[in-house]
Amino acid sequence: MSEISNQLNELKKTLSESCTLVAVSKTKPSSDIVEAYESGHLDFGENKVQELTKKAEELPKDIRWHMIGHLQSNKVKYIAPFVHLIHGVDSLKLLKEINKQGKKVDRIIDCLLQIHIAKEETKFGLDQMELDQLLNEEEFEEMHHVRIVGLMGMATNTDNSELVKKEFKSLKDLYDEIKNSDHTNAQMNVLSMGMSSDYEIALAEGSNMVRIGSAIFGARNY
């Protein structure tokens, strides 16, 4: 068994069956993805559209591709035909474009709304007011080719585990609040939070999808 398969299997032992592991394969060669795929893993995350489309062409068609990076509206058309889940939707403008491209290829595209929970300004995402505005937009109600299936957020990149815990808890509270509301166009099934450095805290706070790269594939190739 390869090193990548070993790492994947060890990691999966620490996760519950209800948690989806997205193996973050950005910057990694297709051969690494094949190793993981051959061990039975299907969920892979990329953060650049060009790299994602290239790999999707080369690799098995039953792979579930997750777009985990910041997505520009003008790039949506390239991934609309095949993407499994778009993680970082942070504006109505982007959602409208995903809906438009979904309609062109006759697909309903699953999306997560990205919420800004970190103390860092460099991270993208909606604040609570923007989220409420988006969910209550009449235009949003009319979109039949996108489906909001949950929320995503990234915690502050820090060694302060209490701060990280607090940020993840705030996202879980928001997720529960929307889940229990009457937004018919937003199903809350996925709470995506946690990466290689903080996924254990995220799991303890209720995450059911984690994005892990370096703990599976080793350090990034830049």
C-alpha positions as CSV (number, residue, x, y, z in Angstrom):
1,M,0.0,0.0,0.0
2,S,1.3,3.4,-0.9
3,E,2.2,6.2,1.6
4,I,-0.7,8.3,0.4
5,S,-3.2,5.4,0.9
6,N,-1.7,4.8,4.3
7,Q,-2.1,8.4,5.3
8,L,-5.7,8.5,4.0
9,N,-6.7,5.3,5.8
10,E,-5.2,6.5,9.1
11,L,-6.9,9.8,8.8
12,K,-10.3,8.2,8.1
13,K,-10.1,6.2,11.3
14,T,-10.2,9.5,13.2
15,L,-13.4,10.6,11.4
16,S,-17.0,9.6,11.9
17,E,-18.8,7.9,9.0
18,S,-21.0,11.0,8.6
19,C,-18.0,13.2,8.0
20,T,-16.8,13.8,4.4
21,L,-13.1,14.0,3.9
22,V,-12.1,16.3,1.0
23,A,-8.5,15.4,0.0
24,V,-7.0,18.7,-1.0
25,S,-5.0,17.9,-4.1
26,K,-4.0,21.4,-5.2
27,T,-0.5,21.6,-6.7
28,K,-0.2,17.8,-6.5
29,P,0.3,15.7,-9.7
30,S,-2.4,13.5,-11.0
31,S,-0.4,10.4,-10.1
32,D,-0.9,11.3,-6.4
33,I,-4.6,11.6,-6.9
34,V,-4.7,8.2,-8.7
35,E,-3.0,6.6,-5.6
36,A,-5.7,8.0,-3.3
37,Y,-8.4,7.1,-5.8
38,E,-7.2,3.5,-6.0
39,S,-7.6,3.2,-2.3
40,G,-11.3,4.0,-2.8
41,H,-11.3,7.8,-2.1
42,L,-13.5,9.9,-4.4
43,D,-13.6,13.5,-3.0
44,F,-10.9,15.8,-4.0
45,G,-10.5,19.6,-3.6
46,E,-8.8,22.1,-5.9
47,N,-8.5,25.8,-5.6
48,K,-7.7,26.9,-9.1
49,V,-10.1,26.5,-12.0
50,Q,-7.4,25.8,-14.6
51,E,-5.8,23.0,-12.5
52,L,-9.2,21.6,-11.7
53,T,-10.4,21.4,-15.3
54,K,-7.2,19.8,-16.4
55,K,-7.3,17.1,-13.8
56,A,-11.0,16.4,-14.4
57,E,-10.2,15.8,-18.0
58,E,-7.3,13.4,-17.2
59,L,-8.7,11.5,-14.3
60,P,-11.6,9.0,-13.7
61,K,-15.0,10.4,-14.3
62,D,-16.5,9.3,-11.0
63,I,-14.2,11.5,-8.9
64,R,-16.2,14.1,-7.0
65,W,-14.5,17.4,-7.6
66,H,-14.8,20.2,-5.0
67,M,-13.9,23.8,-5.9
68,I,-12.5,25.0,-2.6
69,G,-10.7,28.2,-3.7
70,H,-12.0,31.7,-4.3
71,L,-14.1,31.5,-7.5
72,Q,-14.3,34.4,-10.0
73,S,-17.6,34.7,-11.8
74,N,-15.9,34.6,-15.2
75,K,-14.5,31.2,-14.5
76,V,-17.7,29.4,-13.4
77,K,-18.5,28.2,-17.0
78,Y,-15.4,26.0,-17.1
79,I,-16.4,23.9,-14.1
80,A,-20.2,24.1,-14.3
81,P,-20.5,20.8,-16.4
82,F,-18.9,18.6,-13.8
83,V,-18.1,20.2,-10.4
84,H,-19.6,18.3,-7.4
85,L,-19.6,21.1,-4.9
86,I,-18.6,24.7,-4.9
87,H,-17.4,25.7,-1.4
88,G,-16.7,29.4,-1.5
89,V,-19.9,31.2,-2.6
90,D,-19.6,34.7,-1.1
91,S,-21.8,37.0,-3.1
92,L,-25.2,37.1,-4.9
93,K,-23.4,38.0,-8.1
94,L,-21.4,34.7,-8.0
95,L,-24.5,32.7,-7.2
96,K,-26.4,34.3,-10.1
97,E,-23.5,33.3,-12.4
98,I,-23.5,29.7,-11.1
99,N,-27.2,29.5,-11.6
100,K,-26.9,30.9,-15.2
101,Q,-24.1,28.4,-16.1
102,G,-26.0,25.5,-14.4
103,K,-29.0,26.3,-16.6
104,K,-26.9,26.2,-19.7
105,V,-25.7,22.7,-18.9
106,D,-29.0,21.6,-17.4
107,R,-27.6,20.9,-13.9
108,I,-28.4,21.9,-10.4
109,I,-25.1,22.9,-8.9
110,D,-24.6,22.3,-5.2
111,C,-22.9,25.2,-3.3
112,L,-21.8,26.2,0.2
113,L,-22.1,29.8,1.4
114,Q,-18.8,31.0,2.7
115,I,-19.0,32.8,6.0
116,H,-16.3,35.1,7.3
117,I,-15.5,33.9,10.8
118,A,-11.7,34.6,11.1
119,K,-10.0,37.7,12.6
120,E,-8.0,38.0,9.3
121,E,-9.1,40.4,6.7
122,T,-7.5,38.3,3.9
123,K,-10.1,35.6,4.2
124,F,-13.3,35.9,2.1
125,G,-16.8,35.4,3.1
126,L,-20.2,36.9,4.0
127,D,-20.9,38.4,7.4
128,Q,-24.2,37.7,9.1
129,M,-26.0,40.7,7.7
130,E,-24.9,39.9,4.1
131,L,-26.0,36.3,4.6
132,D,-29.4,37.4,5.8
133,Q,-29.8,39.7,2.8
134,L,-28.8,37.0,0.4
135,L,-31.1,34.4,1.8
136,N,-34.0,36.9,1.6
137,E,-33.4,38.2,-1.9
138,E,-36.3,37.5,-4.2
139,E,-33.8,36.7,-7.0
140,F,-32.4,34.0,-4.8
141,E,-35.8,32.4,-4.6
142,E,-36.0,32.3,-8.4
143,M,-32.7,30.4,-8.9
144,H,-33.5,26.8,-9.9
145,H,-30.0,25.7,-11.0
146,V,-28.2,26.2,-7.7
147,R,-28.8,24.5,-4.4
148,I,-27.4,25.8,-1.2
149,V,-26.5,22.7,0.8
150,G,-24.6,24.2,3.7
151,L,-22.0,26.7,5.1
152,M,-18.2,26.8,4.9
153,G,-15.8,28.9,7.0
154,M,-12.1,29.1,7.7
155,A,-10.8,30.0,11.2
156,T,-8.0,32.3,12.0
157,N,-4.5,30.8,11.2
158,T,-3.3,30.9,14.8
159,D,-1.9,28.6,17.6
160,N,-4.7,30.0,19.9
161,S,-7.0,27.0,20.0
162,E,-9.6,28.8,22.1
163,L,-10.0,31.5,19.4
164,V,-10.3,28.8,16.7
165,K,-12.9,26.9,18.8
166,K,-14.9,30.1,19.3
167,E,-14.9,30.9,15.6
168,F,-16.0,27.4,14.7
169,K,-18.7,27.4,17.4
170,S,-20.1,30.7,15.9
171,L,-20.4,29.1,12.5
172,K,-22.1,26.0,13.9
173,D,-24.6,28.3,15.8
174,L,-25.4,30.1,12.5
175,Y,-25.7,26.8,10.6
176,D,-28.2,25.5,13.2
177,E,-30.1,28.8,13.1
178,I,-30.6,28.6,9.3
179,K,-31.3,24.9,9.5
180,N,-34.2,25.6,11.9
181,S,-35.6,28.5,9.9
182,D,-38.0,28.5,7.0
183,H,-35.6,29.2,4.1
184,T,-36.9,26.7,1.6
185,N,-34.1,27.3,-0.9
186,A,-31.2,26.6,1.6
187,Q,-30.9,23.0,2.9
188,M,-28.4,22.8,5.7
189,N,-26.8,19.4,5.3
190,V,-23.1,20.3,5.1
191,L,-21.0,22.2,7.6
192,S,-17.5,22.5,6.1
193,M,-14.9,23.6,8.5
194,G,-11.5,22.3,9.5
195,M,-8.2,21.8,7.6
196,S,-5.0,20.0,8.4
197,S,-4.0,22.3,11.3
198,D,-7.4,22.6,13.0
199,Y,-9.7,19.8,11.8
200,E,-9.9,18.1,15.2
201,I,-11.2,21.3,16.8
202,A,-13.7,21.7,13.9
203,L,-14.9,18.1,14.4
204,A,-15.5,18.7,18.1
205,E,-17.5,21.8,17.2
206,G,-19.8,19.9,14.8
207,S,-18.1,19.9,11.4
208,N,-19.2,17.2,9.0
209,M,-16.8,18.0,6.1
210,V,-13.1,18.6,6.5
211,R,-10.5,19.7,3.8
212,I,-7.2,18.1,4.4
213,G,-4.1,18.2,2.1
214,S,-0.7,18.2,3.6
215,A,-1.6,15.5,6.1
216,I,-2.4,13.2,3.1
217,F,-0.1,14.3,0.3
218,G,2.8,15.9,2.2
219,A,3.9,19.5,1.9
220,R,2.6,21.6,-1.0
221,N,4.6,21.9,-4.3
222,Y,4.8,25.6,-5.2
